[in-house]
Structure formats: structure tokens, C-alpha cells
Amino acid sequence: MKILSRYILNEWWLAFLVAIFANTGLLVIEDIYKNAGSFIESGVPFGATIRYYFWLMVCVLPVVVPVSFFLSLLFSLGKLHKNNEILAMRLTGANIFQITKPLWVVSLLLCILSIGLNISISSYASRNAQDFYIKIQSRSIRRNIAFDNIKDHRTWFIGLFDRRNSSGSNLMLCSYDKDGVELSRVFAKSFEYKEGSWLLHDGAETIFDPDTDRPVRLEKFDIKRYKFAETPGLFSSLKKNMKHLSISELREILSFSGSKNSYADYRARYYSSIAAPLSCILILFITIPFATVGVRRSQMSGVAKACEALFLFYVMSSMFTSLGTNGVISLFVATFAPYAIVLMFSYVLYRKCV
């Protein structure tokens, strides 16, 4: 069995490496096409550019690993099936599980690797790549940011925010009590974040009577310090494409949600990122029945059916996510139900071929 396991792994890992390099390379080439001109115009040193693309490659690994695993399984298992090698292995008395046992171990290791990448390494790499990109781009300015801190009963309206120096202008900050009655409203022409505090310049604070909702006092100030939990990184994350947010960024945004029913889109993305590592196990469950048994007319028939099964999984995930974000079902259920359904269906097919 050790010889059989080594043979299966040798057939798989070469295809996996090719798929990893090909998929990562395509994403890097796309970024080079978009940003190479800006890097050259800004006079970015070659070493700094290499570091940026290194961090970028680390960022895309959580996406690339499951896709590469799927492609490598289709190629390696399809090749073995086409050459009747799996049939020969089964004639020795080995069942499908014994033949593919090393691949199950690999899928678990990739699952653990994906969890580590999602939780820490990818988040760190994303921050490094983003910091580099901000330094060389003139597009560090973000306009018209609104954020409702439900947990602390505070709403931010920012006219302009500069990510490079964590400062901005035209700020309005509203505070409420637990019943949603406005208590105060702060206006500031400019603001900055220093030493863990927000410094507001040239502004005024209006105090409201909670019983009548009328302003009772106006206090002007040249500079005022506020110690809030919100950070500049939070406001940078709010203007990013949700698909590009790391788990740590999503967790920071959700820490201000105050309830499970708020920030539905961000919560759905967070659960999706948490569940993503399970796709490695799901992919193996889907691939084995079709790539090793499947329809015997041609190798491509099994490949096509495996692709169709995976496509249906993503369609189902989108449908359940839509139901979750609209409050029809729990977002947790919406995220993990497609995995459970497809796993049960794949397990039935898998048991038939074992």
C-alpha cells in the first residue's frame, strides 16, 4: 500500500504544482498589466516591486489552492482512469478509498493550510500589499464614507479620508442612546488619528435634549480629542471591494454590528470565508466518483460531470446566500447548508464506487 500511495501522490503533486503556478501566474500577470505603468512612473525600486508581488501571491493563495486542487484531481485521477490503472489497482483487492487515501490526507492538510492562510498569513500579506499600493498611488483618497456603529450607538459621515496619513475633512459624528434618540452631533472641518485617538479640528458639538429632540447647547472648539474604538483601517476597509476583504478586516467591521441581523452582506462574506477551506474536502468528494468511475464513454465525460457538480454547488451557494442576506433564513445556515447538501449527495455517489 505504501508503494501505491507514493505512486498516486507522484501522479497528483506534479499536476497540482503546475496548476498552482499557472493560476497564480495569471493573477499576477493581470495585476502587472494594470499597475506596471504606475510603478514605472512612480520610480518604484525593483526590490520593492518584487516584495509587493510576493505579498500579492500570498493573498491569492486561499483562492488559488482549491481551484488548483480541483484541476489537479481531474487531471491525475482522469489519467489513471483512462489508462485503466485504477481498474488494475482494484483487481489487486484495493477499494477506491484505499487507492485515494493519500489524497484524503492531502485534502485535510490543504484544508488546515487554507484556515491558516485565511486567519493570519493572508491578512498580514493583504495589509503589506495594500500599504505598498497606497504609498505609490495618488488614489489614497476616499470620499463620502458612512458607517453606523450599532454597538456603540454612533454614526460617522466622512466627506474625505486620506488613508496614507489617517486624516480627512468634513466630518459629522452623531451619537445616540439605546433607543435611537440623538444625544449629540459633532461637526469638524478636519480630523486626524494619532496615538489611538481621533483629533478633531475647528469644529462644534451640538447637544440635544433627549426628551424634546431639540438642541440645547452648542460648544465650539479648536481641537478636541475622542477615544473611539473605530480605527483608520476600518474606514479603509469600508471602501474596499467586499470580495477583497480579509477575515480580520471583516471581523473588525462586524465587531461594531451589535446584533446578528445587522451588516448582513459583511456577515455573509465572513461566514463564506470561514467555510471556504472546507471546499478542499468537498472537491475531493465530488471528483472521485466522476473522475474514477463516471461515464465510461470518454475521460471528458467524467470531467464535465465533475465541473457541472461544482458549478451547481456555487449556484446553490449564491441562492442560499441571497436568502440569508434577505433574512429568510439564518446566514450561518445559508453558508453551510450547500456544503452539507452537496457532501451528502457526493457521499452517496462515493459509496457506490467504493
N, C-alpha and C positions, 0 to 999 in steps of 0.2 A: 504493500500500500504506500510506503514511503516513496518508492520509485514512481508510482502512478501520480502521487500528489506533486512531486517535483516536475513531472512531465506536464501536468495540467498548468502549474504555475509558470513554467517556461513558455508555454503557448500563450498565456494570458498577459504576463507583465510587459512583454515587448510591445504588444498592441496597446496596452494602457499608457506606456511612456510616449509612444507616437501620438496617441490621442491627446494626452496632456499638453505636449509641446505644440501640437497643431492648434488646439483650441486657444491656449494661452497666447500663442504667437499671433493668431488672427485678431484677438482683442487688443494686443499691444500695437500691432500694425495699424489698426483703426485709430488708436489714440495718437500714434505718430503722425498719421495723415491729418488729424485735426489740429494738433498742437505743435508740430515740429517748427512751423513758421514762426510762431510766437516765441518759442525757446531761442531760436536763432536771433530774432530781432532784439530780444532782451539780453543777449550776450550771456546766456546761462552756461557755466562751465560744463565740460563733458562729463566730469565725475559726478556732478550734481544731477545731471540728466539720467545717468545710469542708476543712481540711487532712487530717483523718482520712479523709474520703470521697474526697479526691483520691488519697491513697495506696492506698485500697481499690480504686479503679478501675484503678490501675496494676497491682495484684496480680492482678486477674481477667483482664487482657488476654491472657495466654498461653492461657487457656481460651476467651475470647470470640472471639479472632481466627479460629481455624479454623472455628468454628461459623458465624460471620458470613460468612466466605469461602464456605462451602458454600451457605448460603441465598442469598447474592447471585449466585452462579453459576447456581443453579437458576432464579432469577427472570429474570436478564438473558439467559442463553442460551435459556431456555424461551420467553421473549417473542420473541426473534429467530426462533426456530424456528417458533413459532406463526404469526408474520406472514410466513413464507416468505422472510425476509430472508437467512437462511443459504443457502437454495437459490439465491437471486439472486446471492449472492456467489460461490457455487461455479460458477455459469454463466459468470462472468467469467474462470474459469480458476484461481481460488484454491482450494487444498485446505483441509481442516479445520485443519491445523497453521498454515498462513499466516493463516487467519482468527483463530485463537485465540492466535497468537504473543504479543500483548501480555499475555494472561492468564498465559502461562507465565512471562514476565518478572516479573509481579506475584507469582506463587506463590513464585518464588525469593526475591524481596525480602521477602515475608511470612515465609518460612522463616528468613531471616537475622535479621529483626526478632524473631521468636519465640525464636531462640537467644540474642540479646542480652538479651531480657526475662527468660528463664529463668535465665541465668547470673548477671546482675548487678542489673539495674534492678528486677526483680520481687522479688528477695531483699531489696534495700535498702528497697523500699516496704513489704514484709511486716514487716520489723523496726520501721519507723516506726509503722505502723498498730497493731502488737501492743503497742509501748511506750505508745502513747496509750491503748489499751484497758485495759492493766494499771493505769495511773495512776488511772482513773476508776471502776474496778470493784473490788469487795471480794473478787472471786474470783481473786486473785493467788496464793492458797494452793494448793499441790499436795501430795497425800498419797500415801504408800505408793509411792514410786518405787524401782524396782530396775533396776540397769544392770550388765551384765557386760562389762568392758573386757578382751576376749580378748587383744588385742595386748599389753597391759602386765600381764596376769595379775592383775587387780584387780576386785573386785565391790563395788558400792555398794548399800546398803539405807538409804533415807531415809524417816523417818516423816512429816516435814512439811518443806515447802520453800516459802519466800516469794520469788516471782520479782521483787517490787519492790525488795527490798534485798539479794537474793542471800544469804539466810541461812536457817537452819532448825534443826530439833531432832531428837533421836533418830536419830543416825547410827551405822551399823555398816559398817565398811570392812574387807574381807578381802583379803589378799594371798597369792598362790600362786607356786610355782615353775613351770617349763615343763611339768612332769609332772602338774600339778594338785594337788600336795601343799600344804596350807595352811601358811604360814610365820608369819603374824601376823593378829591380829584387833583392830581398834580400835573402842571404843565412845566416843561423845561425846554429852553432853546437848544441846549446842548447837554450831552452827558458822556460819561466815560466809566470804565470799570477798572478799579485799582485796588490791589491788596484785599480782594474778596468783598469789596463794597462797591455800590453804584454811587458815583458823584454826579449830582445834577446841578447845572449851572444856569443862572439867570432865569429863574422861574417863579412860580407861585403855586400855593396849595390852597384849595377851597375846601372848607369843612362844611358838611351838610348835617342838618337836623334829621335824625333817623325817623322821627315821628311825622314830620311835615314834608320831608324831602327837599326842603329849601336851604339855600346856602346861608350860613350864619357867620362865617368868618373867612377872611381872605388874608393869607400870610405870604408876602413876597420874600424871596431870598436870592442872594448872590450865588451861594453854593450850599448844598445840603447833601448829607451822606445817608444812604439807606443800606441796610444789611439784609439782602434778599437771597433766597435760595437759587433763583434764576442766574444762569451764567451766560457769558457771551457765546459759548459753544452751543447752548440751547437755541439761540436765535439764528445762528448759522445753520443748524440742522433743520429748522423750520422752513428754510428756503431751498433746501436740497430736494432732489427727486427722491420720493419715498423709497424707491427700489434701491437707492444707493446708500441708505442709512444702515449703519451697523447696529448690532444688538445693543451695545452700550448707549448709542445715541437714542435709539427707540426707548430704552429703559429710562433714560433721563427725561424724555418727553412725557412718558406715561407716569412718572413719579409725581406729576402735578395733576393727574387726572381726577383724583378724589373718589371715583366710582368706576365700576366695571362697564358702565354703559356709555362713558364718555370717550372721546378720541377713538371712535370705532375703527377708522381706517388705519391709524397707527397701531392699534392693538391687534388688528388682523395681520398686519405686516410683521409684528413682533412674534405672534404665535407661529406664523408661517416660517420665520427664520429659525425658531426653536425646533420646529418639526422637520426642517429641511434635511438634517443628517440622516433621518430615517429613510430617505429616498434611496440610499445605497442598498439597504436590505430589500426595500420594495422592488427595486430594479432587478435584483437577482431572482426574486420570486417570479417576476414577470418573464424574465429572459429564459430561464431554464426550460420551462415546458415548451416554449415555441422554438427555441434555438436547438434543443437536443432531440425533440420528438417532432412537434409541429406537423405541418403538412408535408408529406414526403415527396411531392412532385418536384420541388426545387428548394434550394437553400434560401432563395429570396422570399419564398412564401412565409417561412417561419420568421424571417427578419421583418417583413412587412406587418405580420400579425403582432409581433412584439412592439413595434413602433405604434401601431394602432391602439394597443392596450395602454401604452404610456400616454399617448395623446388623449385618450378618453379619461385617464386619471387627471390630467391637467384641466380638461374641460370641466370635470366633476368638481375639482378644487375651486375653480373660478365660480361655479354656480353656488356652491356651499358658502364661499366667502361673501358673495353678494347677499345671500340670505342672512348671514351673520352680521354684516355691516348695517343691514336694514332692520336689525332687531328681531327678525323672525325666529331665529334660533341663537343659541349661545355661540359666541365667537370661538370658544375652545372646542365645542362640538363641531363647528363649521370647519375648523382647521384639521382636526384629527379623524373625522368621520370618513373622508375619502380614502385616507390611508387604511383604515380598518376595513372598508368595503372591498378595496382592490386587493388587500392582503388576503382576505377570506376567499375571494374569487380565485386568486393565483394559487392559494394553498390547495384548493380543490383540484386544479389542473396539475399542480405539482405532485399530489398524492397519486394521481392517475399514472403519471410517468415514472414514479418510483417503483 
